[in-house]
Amino acid sequence: MLNCTNPLLYMEVKTISKNYKLNDEIREKEIRVVAEDGSMVGILSSKEALKIAEERDLDLVMISPAANPPVCKIMDFGKFIYEQSKRDKEAKKKQKVISIKEIRLSPTIEEHDITIKANNARKFLQDEDKVKVTVRFRGREADYSYIGHRILDSFVNKLQDVCVVEKPAKLEGRNMILILAPKKA
């Protein structure tokens, strides 16, 4: 006797749905049918097309429901979904995620400290990351924004060989922000 409370007996099956209509779900009177090799079969009724697909042990899949008449293809749907998921994974691997690293400076920073922070930014830029350089002003320091411009200019001069200024220095509230991007080789 089977124990129905055993969770291993009822394994959850993921439903594969990419919003394609399959076989009996296709209710249109006339459809344009394409064979599994890509050749045109012609315009048939959905029952005739389904019969042809069943004779070949394949599925009838609606590819383009917006066309007039809708286009359906005779194919192995499981294989189609598998290949499509493989292509999606390949495309995802090839994507390059660009992250933004932030470096904070103050208006009273010394030249040596700017050099150290610029060297850190150089490492980020060589790793193909963007760098957001922020000068934070406190209290009355915001009145002397020209000091922030001078600091950011010095910072950019130390990195000119590896970066381009993507967004020039701009005062936003109490922060002056500059965004640097790596130079294309």
Order of alpha helices (4+ residues) and beta strands (2+ residues): beta-beta-alpha-beta-beta-alpha-beta-alpha-beta-alpha-beta-beta
